[in-house]
């Protein structure tokens, strides 16, 4: 009888582990399937913002073991890269790598957050981490999330307790030519 309980406990823990890993692993695989591809996007919310005037392009530029880097260009501004890393537990972290044209780091860079759970196969949420709270005190209530499915990728920001909402959506059904490297990129 002891062995039956031990086997049952093992199977339940194995099933729970598989369920925990499923969301982030499926999300990671969907995103990785676009590696090397670039896509044009549009600002969804707000519908206009002078800081994001110009052609919006994302380029899933680099997919390495445990790290995906996505360049985000606004017109001729190639300063932004979203960096996603996955830890041993399958949780994903989002960081914003901002660079000057000479490749040096912007003074406001590497902010973001880590998913507190495995999320779903199409959505991951990233509440602001302690580094972000110290770097940008107003961003302590930031929650970023990314969605990815067969047709689209969205990058979103909501600042809790404020009216701040930002969403840019990219059409994954229409790849475009890959753009130049982002500022500071070293291959």
FIVEXDO-865507 format. One line per field, with one value per residue: residue number from 1; y, z, x negated of N, C-alpha, C, CB in turn. Coordinates in steps of 0.02 Angstrom, whole numbers, plus 50000, padded with zeros to 5 digits. Atoms other than C-alpha are relative to their C-alpha. Last residue first. Glycine has a CB too. Layout:
BEGIN
seq <- NUM, ...
n_yy <- Y, ...
n_zz <- Z, ...
n_xx <- X, ...
ca_yy <- Y, ...
ca_zz <- Z, ...
ca_xx <- X, ...
c_yy <- Y, ...
c_zz <- Z, ...
c_xx <- X, ...
cb_yy <- Y, ...
cb_zz <- Z, ...
cb_xx <- X, ...
***
This chain:
BEGIN
seq <- 187, 186, 185, 184, 183, 182, 181, 180, 179, 178, 177, 176, 175, 174, 173, 172, 171, 170, 169, 168, 167, 166, 165, 164, 163, 162, 161, 160, 159, 158, 157, 156, 155, 154, 153, 152, 151, 150, 149, 148, 147, 146, 145, 144, 143, 142, 141, 140, 139, 138, 137, 136, 135, 134, 133, 132, 131, 130, 129, 128, 127, 126, 125, 124, 123, 122, 121, 120, 119, 118, 117, 116, 115, 114, 113, 112, 111, 110, 109, 108, 107, 106, 105, 104, 103, 102, 101, 100, 99, 98, 97, 96, 95, 94, 93, 92, 91, 90, 89, 88, 87, 86, 85, 84, 83, 82, 81, 80, 79, 78, 77, 76, 75, 74, 73, 72, 71, 70, 69, 68, 67, 66, 65, 64, 63, 62, 61, 60, 59, 58, 57, 56, 55, 54, 53, 52, 51, 50, 49, 48, 47, 46, 45, 44, 43, 42, 41, 40, 39, 38, 37, 36, 35, 34, 33, 32, 31, 30, 29, 28, 27, 26, 25, 24, 23, 22, 21, 20, 19, 18, 17, 16, 15, 14, 13, 12, 11, 10, 9, 8, 7, 6, 5, 4, 3, 2, 1
n_yy <- 50069, 50033, 50072, 50036, 49966, 49947, 50019, 49995, 49934, 49986, 50007, 49949, 49982, 49965, 50035, 50054, 50051, 50018, 50065, 50001, 50063, 49998, 50063, 50023, 50010, 49942, 49938, 50005, 49975, 49967, 49972, 49958, 49978, 49934, 49991, 49936, 49941, 50013, 50055, 50025, 50054, 50016, 50067, 50010, 50070, 50023, 50032, 50055, 50062, 49994, 50008, 49958, 49959, 49956, 49956, 49951, 49958, 49953, 50029, 49966, 49943, 49983, 49937, 49997, 49937, 49941, 50010, 50045, 49968, 50022, 50068, 50032, 50032, 50072, 50043, 50051, 50004, 50064, 50063, 50036, 49999, 49942, 50007, 50000, 50067, 50025, 50016, 49940, 49979, 49937, 49978, 49951, 49940, 49950, 49931, 49955, 49933, 49985, 50019, 50073, 50031, 50052, 50056, 50050, 50060, 50038, 50072, 50045, 50002, 50071, 50012, 50010, 49960, 49947, 49937, 49961, 49929, 49973, 49927, 49975, 49927, 49962, 50043, 50042, 50051, 50050, 50001, 50053, 50050, 50046, 50066, 50042, 50071, 50034, 49983, 50061, 50037, 49973, 49978, 49960, 50005, 49954, 49958, 50014, 49980, 49936, 49995, 49931, 49986, 49932, 49965, 49976, 49976, 49940, 50021, 50023, 49942, 49959, 50034, 49994, 49930, 49992, 50037, 49962, 49933, 49998, 49983, 49937, 49945, 49994, 49970, 49929, 49967, 49996, 49947, 49935, 49983, 49985, 49935, 49949, 49993, 49967, 49930, 49970, 49988, 49943, 49941
n_zz <- 50022, 50016, 50012, 49949, 49975, 49952, 49930, 49975, 49998, 49936, 50002, 50042, 49985, 50055, 50063, 50011, 50041, 50060, 50027, 50070, 50036, 50063, 50034, 50047, 50064, 50045, 49963, 49953, 49936, 49961, 49935, 49962, 49943, 49970, 49941, 49974, 50041, 50070, 50028, 50065, 50027, 50070, 50022, 50072, 50019, 50070, 50017, 49953, 50036, 50026, 49947, 50021, 50057, 49977, 49949, 50034, 50037, 49953, 49949, 49988, 49954, 49968, 49964, 49941, 49962, 50043, 50062, 50047, 50050, 50067, 50012, 49935, 49992, 50010, 49947, 50020, 49956, 49963, 50037, 49981, 49926, 49977, 49966, 49927, 49972, 49998, 50068, 50040, 50019, 50037, 50011, 50054, 49987, 50053, 49979, 50049, 49996, 50057, 49982, 49996, 49947, 49966, 49977, 49961, 49986, 49946, 50008, 49954, 49933, 49990, 49932, 50004, 50052, 50012, 50032, 50012, 50012, 50051, 50004, 50065, 50011, 49941, 49947, 49972, 49958, 49972, 50028, 49954, 50033, 49952, 50023, 49943, 50012, 50046, 50070, 50041, 49987, 50040, 49949, 50025, 50073, 50031, 49944, 49989, 49933, 49993, 49952, 49990, 50013, 49980, 50039, 50063, 49997, 50042, 50069, 50033, 50014, 50050, 50065, 50023, 50019, 50063, 50052, 50021, 50024, 50064, 50054, 49986, 50009, 50071, 50031, 49980, 50038, 50069, 50003, 49989, 50060, 50054, 49984, 50011, 50072, 50026, 49980, 50038, 50067, 49999, 50000
n_xx <- 49985, 50063, 49997, 50038, 50060, 49987, 50009, 50068, 50032, 50032, 50073, 50032, 50070, 50033, 49985, 50047, 49968, 50037, 49983, 50020, 49998, 50036, 49991, 50050, 49968, 50004, 49986, 49944, 50025, 49948, 50020, 49953, 50039, 49988, 50041, 50024, 49991, 50017, 49961, 50022, 49958, 50010, 49982, 50007, 49992, 49998, 49937, 49990, 49984, 49932, 49950, 49944, 50022, 50054, 49972, 49959, 50046, 50030, 50043, 50064, 49994, 50063, 49996, 50044, 50007, 49995, 50036, 49968, 49958, 50018, 49975, 49994, 49935, 50000, 49975, 49951, 49942, 49997, 50003, 49939, 49998, 49962, 49936, 50004, 49999, 50070, 50022, 50011, 50068, 50000, 50069, 50002, 50040, 50004, 50013, 50030, 49972, 49956, 49931, 49995, 50040, 49962, 50042, 49964, 50040, 49968, 49998, 49964, 50027, 50014, 50024, 50073, 50031, 49951, 50020, 49939, 50011, 49956, 50005, 49975, 49995, 49979, 49976, 50052, 49970, 50045, 50068, 50021, 50042, 50031, 50024, 50015, 49988, 50045, 49984, 50000, 50062, 50055, 50047, 50056, 50002, 49953, 49977, 49930, 49981, 49965, 49946, 49978, 49930, 49981, 49949, 50028, 50069, 50006, 49986, 50062, 50041, 49965, 50004, 50069, 50010, 49962, 50036, 50059, 49984, 49966, 50046, 50035, 49952, 49986, 50059, 50001, 49947, 50022, 50052, 49968, 49962, 50046, 50030, 49948, 49991, 50061, 49998, 49945, 50024, 50046, 49959
ca_yy <- 51999, 52158, 52272, 52443, 52528, 52402, 52308, 52360, 52302, 52128, 52132, 52114, 51969, 51978, 51854, 51910, 52077, 52180, 52268, 52411, 52442, 52578, 52617, 52754, 52816, 52794, 52683, 52536, 52585, 52474, 52425, 52313, 52228, 52135, 51997, 51942, 51809, 51637, 51694, 51805, 51914, 52016, 52097, 52241, 52290, 52454, 52503, 52540, 52642, 52812, 52762, 52738, 52665, 52602, 52530, 52457, 52367, 52303, 52222, 52292, 52163, 52054, 51963, 51826, 51782, 51655, 51487, 51546, 51621, 51523, 51622, 51778, 51837, 51941, 52127, 52273, 52400, 52366, 52546, 52727, 52802, 52744, 52613, 52649, 52595, 52760, 52790, 52781, 52619, 52556, 52374, 52343, 52186, 52050, 51896, 51725, 51586, 51411, 51352, 51354, 51537, 51607, 51770, 51898, 52052, 52190, 52301, 52488, 52620, 52598, 52767, 52793, 52769, 52685, 52523, 52378, 52246, 52079, 51979, 51801, 51716, 51543, 51455, 51587, 51669, 51833, 51960, 51942, 52107, 52228, 52376, 52535, 52663, 52840, 52932, 52840, 52985, 53090, 52973, 52923, 52789, 52770, 52626, 52533, 52593, 52499, 52362, 52302, 52133, 52062, 51880, 51804, 51706, 51693, 51513, 51574, 51670, 51519, 51408, 51531, 51544, 51353, 51340, 51479, 51398, 51214, 51223, 51233, 51098, 50979, 51012, 50979, 50815, 50759, 50802, 50703, 50555, 50551, 50561, 50419, 50313, 50345, 50306, 50144, 50099, 50118, 50000
ca_zz <- 48351, 48453, 48455, 48531, 48428, 48352, 48198, 48030, 47983, 47932, 47778, 47821, 47889, 47858, 47962, 48125, 48124, 48266, 48401, 48512, 48676, 48806, 48954, 49080, 49161, 49334, 49487, 49401, 49260, 49114, 48980, 48830, 48692, 48570, 48448, 48315, 48200, 48264, 48445, 48553, 48700, 48802, 48967, 49064, 49236, 49306, 49483, 49542, 49383, 49471, 49573, 49414, 49454, 49629, 49577, 49420, 49519, 49638, 49497, 49399, 49364, 49209, 49137, 49004, 48878, 48737, 48811, 48981, 49132, 49217, 49378, 49454, 49285, 49308, 49289, 49189, 49195, 49111, 49052, 49105, 49101, 48920, 48890, 48764, 48584, 48503, 48456, 48639, 48708, 48800, 48855, 48925, 49031, 49034, 49144, 49110, 49234, 49175, 49343, 49275, 49225, 49058, 48987, 48881, 48821, 48737, 48636, 48613, 48542, 48355, 48328, 48139, 48144, 48309, 48316, 48437, 48436, 48511, 48609, 48664, 48803, 48885, 48751, 48617, 48505, 48430, 48315, 48342, 48249, 48296, 48185, 48213, 48071, 48132, 48277, 48441, 48553, 48470, 48541, 48441, 48460, 48643, 48640, 48475, 48407, 48249, 48199, 48064, 48079, 48076, 48070, 48131, 48268, 48239, 48304, 48462, 48512, 48496, 48586, 48730, 48751, 48751, 48881, 48987, 48993, 49002, 49140, 49283, 49208, 49187, 49366, 49430, 49330, 49399, 49577, 49553, 49476, 49617, 49751, 49668, 49658, 49840, 49890, 49789, 49860, 50038, 50000
ca_xx <- 48657, 48637, 48787, 48756, 48891, 49010, 48953, 49024, 49198, 49257, 49368, 49552, 49655, 49843, 49944, 49862, 49953, 49882, 49983, 49926, 50015, 49988, 50100, 50066, 50226, 50154, 50169, 50085, 49969, 50019, 49895, 49925, 49826, 49936, 49890, 50013, 50081, 50032, 50030, 49921, 49966, 49844, 49877, 49804, 49864, 49804, 49853, 49675, 49652, 49661, 49507, 49403, 49231, 49277, 49446, 49367, 49232, 49366, 49466, 49612, 49748, 49718, 49869, 49856, 49991, 50015, 49964, 50021, 49938, 49799, 49814, 49737, 49675, 49518, 49503, 49441, 49299, 49132, 49113, 49137, 48961, 48951, 48818, 48680, 48704, 48652, 48835, 48885, 48951, 49105, 49120, 49294, 49302, 49434, 49414, 49490, 49523, 49478, 49410, 49232, 49249, 49308, 49244, 49336, 49244, 49344, 49228, 49245, 49126, 49154, 49238, 49254, 49443, 49482, 49385, 49413, 49276, 49325, 49198, 49239, 49141, 49143, 49040, 49023, 49150, 49090, 49168, 49353, 49371, 49509, 49549, 49649, 49643, 49649, 49726, 49701, 49650, 49787, 49920, 50072, 50204, 50164, 50180, 50166, 50000, 49962, 49845, 49728, 49645, 49469, 49413, 49251, 49337, 49524, 49539, 49453, 49610, 49722, 49595, 49577, 49766, 49782, 49643, 49718, 49889, 49837, 49707, 49831, 49943, 49796, 49740, 49917, 49924, 49755, 49810, 49972, 49879, 49751, 49886, 49983, 49825, 49785, 49964, 49963, 49793, 49853, 50000
c_yy <- 49951, 49928, 49973, 49925, 49958, 50031, 50057, 49977, 49995, 50067, 50020, 49987, 50053, 50021, 50031, 49961, 49946, 49943, 49989, 49928, 50011, 49931, 50007, 49930, 49971, 49984, 50062, 50065, 50002, 50023, 50032, 50025, 50052, 50009, 50068, 49993, 50063, 50064, 49992, 49941, 49980, 49944, 49995, 49931, 49998, 49925, 49976, 49962, 49941, 49935, 50004, 49994, 50052, 50047, 50050, 50051, 50057, 50047, 50054, 49968, 50029, 50062, 50011, 50070, 49991, 50065, 50061, 49993, 49948, 50029, 49982, 49931, 49965, 49973, 49927, 49960, 49948, 49997, 49942, 49937, 49965, 49999, 50067, 49997, 49998, 49931, 49974, 49978, 50067, 50023, 50061, 50026, 50043, 50058, 50044, 50070, 50048, 50068, 50014, 49976, 49924, 49968, 49952, 49944, 49955, 49936, 49970, 49927, 49945, 49986, 49925, 49985, 49983, 50048, 50046, 50069, 50033, 50075, 50024, 50076, 50015, 50075, 50044, 49956, 49953, 49952, 49942, 49980, 49950, 49948, 49961, 49930, 49959, 49927, 49968, 50014, 49938, 49964, 50025, 50023, 50045, 49997, 50033, 50045, 49990, 50011, 50067, 50001, 50074, 50012, 50069, 50041, 50017, 50027, 50059, 49980, 49981, 50060, 50041, 49969, 50008, 50072, 50008, 49964, 50037, 50071, 50013, 50021, 50067, 50057, 50010, 50035, 50075, 50038, 50008, 50055, 50068, 50023, 50022, 50070, 50054, 50011, 50039, 50074, 50033, 50019, 50064
c_zz <- 50025, 49982, 49982, 49990, 50055, 50024, 50046, 50073, 50021, 49997, 50068, 50000, 49950, 50019, 49941, 49935, 49982, 49965, 49934, 49975, 49928, 49969, 49932, 49973, 49948, 49936, 49957, 50039, 50047, 50065, 50032, 50065, 50035, 50059, 50027, 50062, 50024, 49958, 49927, 49981, 49933, 49982, 49925, 49984, 49924, 49996, 49929, 49986, 50046, 49966, 49975, 50052, 49982, 49944, 50025, 50049, 49966, 49965, 50044, 50057, 50013, 50045, 50039, 50030, 50060, 50037, 49955, 49937, 49955, 49946, 49927, 49996, 50068, 50012, 49980, 50059, 49973, 50051, 50048, 49957, 50027, 50076, 50018, 50031, 50076, 50031, 49998, 49932, 49964, 49989, 49954, 49995, 49938, 50024, 49938, 50028, 49955, 50003, 49943, 50017, 50001, 50052, 50039, 50019, 50046, 50009, 50061, 49980, 50045, 50071, 50011, 50068, 49995, 49950, 49991, 49975, 49986, 49994, 49940, 50002, 49929, 49990, 50061, 50054, 50022, 50046, 50025, 49977, 50053, 49959, 50060, 49976, 50061, 49995, 49956, 49930, 49957, 50012, 49962, 50060, 49968, 49924, 50031, 50055, 50006, 50073, 50000, 50048, 50013, 49978, 50030, 49959, 49931, 49999, 49951, 49927, 49963, 49981, 49945, 49931, 49969, 49974, 49933, 49945, 49974, 49974, 49934, 49941, 50011, 49987, 49926, 49968, 50016, 49958, 49929, 49996, 50007, 49938, 49945, 50013, 49984, 49925, 49973, 50016, 49956, 49930, 50000
c_xx <- 49949, 50019, 49932, 49999, 49968, 49935, 50020, 49998, 49927, 49965, 49971, 49924, 49975, 49928, 49964, 50013, 49949, 50036, 49965, 50010, 49977, 50004, 49966, 50016, 49953, 50038, 49996, 50008, 50060, 49967, 50061, 49969, 50044, 49953, 50019, 49956, 49966, 49999, 49980, 50044, 49971, 50048, 49992, 50028, 49996, 50011, 50005, 50064, 50011, 50023, 50073, 50056, 50053, 49978, 49947, 50027, 50038, 49951, 49969, 49962, 49930, 50009, 49935, 50003, 49953, 49986, 50001, 49957, 50034, 50044, 49985, 50030, 50002, 50070, 50000, 50023, 50048, 50058, 50004, 50003, 50063, 49999, 50030, 50071, 49996, 49995, 49929, 49974, 50001, 49929, 50002, 49928, 50000, 49958, 49997, 49993, 49961, 50032, 50049, 50070, 50012, 49955, 50044, 49952, 50041, 49961, 50035, 49994, 50029, 49974, 49993, 49969, 49927, 49970, 50060, 49978, 50068, 49987, 50039, 49994, 50024, 50005, 50018, 50031, 49944, 50039, 49957, 49930, 49979, 49961, 49973, 49983, 49978, 50017, 49948, 50024, 49994, 49933, 49939, 49959, 49947, 49993, 49939, 50028, 50075, 50017, 50033, 50059, 50015, 50072, 50015, 50048, 49974, 49929, 49994, 50011, 49936, 49957, 50034, 49992, 49931, 49991, 50035, 49962, 49939, 50010, 50036, 49957, 49967, 50049, 50012, 49941, 50001, 50051, 49974, 49948, 50034, 50038, 49952, 49972, 50051, 50006, 49939, 50004, 50053, 49978, 49956
cb_yy <- 49996, 50002, 49984, 50015, 50071, 49972, 49978, 50072, 50046, 49944, 50045, 50073, 49938, 50062, 50000, 49952, 50032, 49982, 49993, 50025, 49969, 50022, 49980, 50000, 50066, 50019, 50006, 49941, 50071, 49952, 50052, 49962, 50029, 50008, 49995, 50046, 50013, 49950, 50012, 49978, 50022, 49979, 49983, 50006, 49969, 50020, 50046, 50027, 49984, 50058, 50053, 49979, 49956, 49959, 49960, 49967, 49959, 49962, 49956, 50074, 49979, 50014, 50002, 49981, 50024, 50003, 49942, 50025, 50047, 49925, 49995, 50043, 49949, 49965, 50021, 49955, 50069, 49989, 49996, 50045, 50072, 49999, 49958, 50063, 49962, 50049, 50061, 50050, 49947, 50055, 49942, 50059, 49981, 50024, 50004, 50001, 50025, 49949, 50037, 49974, 50030, 49947, 50026, 49972, 50019, 49986, 49970, 50019, 50065, 49975, 50031, 50060, 50076, 50037, 49987, 50006, 50011, 49986, 50022, 49978, 50033, 49986, 49946, 50043, 49961, 50034, 50064, 49938, 50032, 49966, 50008, 49998, 49976, 50009, 50078, 49948, 49981, 50074, 49942, 50061, 50016, 50073, 49958, 49926, 50073, 50001, 49986, 50034, 49956, 50053, 49959, 49942, 49949, 50054, 49970, 49941, 50036, 50025, 49931, 49965, 50047, 49984, 49925, 50012, 50040, 49965, 49944, 49993, 49991, 49935, 49956, 50007, 49968, 49929, 49984, 50003, 49947, 49939, 49997, 49987, 49933, 49957, 50007, 49965, 49935, 49984, 49999
cb_zz <- 49925, 50060, 49945, 50066, 50026, 50060, 50014, 49994, 50048, 50018, 49944, 50027, 49998, 49980, 49988, 50057, 49935, 50017, 49991, 49989, 50002, 50010, 49992, 50032, 49975, 49984, 50057, 50048, 49993, 50015, 49992, 50014, 49979, 50023, 49984, 50014, 49992, 49970, 50008, 50002, 49993, 49985, 50020, 49976, 50027, 49964, 50014, 50072, 49951, 49950, 50053, 49929, 49940, 50025, 50060, 49962, 49948, 50056, 49968, 50015, 50066, 49947, 50047, 49980, 50025, 49970, 49965, 49981, 49957, 49997, 50015, 50047, 49942, 50047, 50020, 49948, 50005, 50036, 49958, 49992, 50026, 49972, 50062, 50025, 49972, 50038, 49957, 50036, 49955, 50037, 49968, 50012, 50022, 49979, 50041, 49935, 50074, 49995, 50063, 50051, 50068, 49950, 50044, 49960, 50033, 49984, 49992, 50002, 50033, 49948, 50053, 49970, 50013, 50067, 49933, 50064, 49940, 50017, 49994, 49987, 50012, 50055, 50018, 50029, 49963, 50039, 50015, 49999, 49963, 50047, 49946, 50050, 49937, 50022, 49990, 50032, 50074, 50016, 50051, 49959, 49971, 50026, 50053, 50018, 50015, 49956, 50068, 49932, 50043, 49969, 49997, 49960, 50034, 50025, 49995, 50038, 50065, 50027, 50004, 50050, 50062, 50012, 50018, 50060, 50055, 50005, 49991, 50064, 50049, 49972, 50011, 50076, 50015, 49972, 50047, 50069, 49986, 49983, 50067, 50046, 49969, 50016, 50076, 50016, 49969, 50044, 50061
cb_xx <- 50004, 49949, 50051, 50028, 50017, 50041, 49927, 49972, 50038, 49949, 49970, 50016, 49955, 50041, 50075, 50003, 50030, 49927, 50077, 49926, 50071, 49925, 50076, 49931, 50029, 49926, 49954, 49990, 49966, 50062, 49943, 50064, 49929, 50073, 49922, 50058, 50071, 50048, 50077, 49924, 50075, 49925, 50073, 49925, 50068, 49935, 50056, 50000, 49945, 50005, 49990, 50026, 49985, 49940, 50027, 50058, 49960, 49964, 49945, 50012, 50034, 49945, 50061, 49926, 50068, 50069, 50027, 50071, 49960, 50003, 50078, 50042, 50015, 49949, 50069, 49970, 50036, 49935, 49935, 50064, 49996, 50074, 49993, 49963, 49944, 49957, 50006, 49951, 49968, 50042, 49956, 50051, 49927, 50072, 49933, 50042, 49999, 50053, 50022, 49951, 50017, 50027, 49941, 50061, 49931, 50077, 49928, 50073, 50011, 49950, 50048, 49967, 50010, 50021, 49967, 50044, 49951, 50075, 49925, 50074, 49931, 49954, 49947, 49941, 50057, 49944, 49966, 50051, 49938, 50053, 49944, 50060, 49963, 49927, 50002, 50044, 49996, 49992, 49981, 50025, 50067, 49988, 50038, 50011, 49980, 50065, 49974, 50019, 50045, 49952, 50065, 49976, 49956, 50048, 50069, 49971, 49981, 50068, 50032, 49953, 50008, 50075, 49995, 49954, 50031, 50067, 49951, 49958, 50059, 50028, 49938, 49997, 50068, 49989, 49942, 50036, 50052, 49957, 49963, 50061, 50021, 49938, 50002, 50067, 49977, 49938, 50047
***
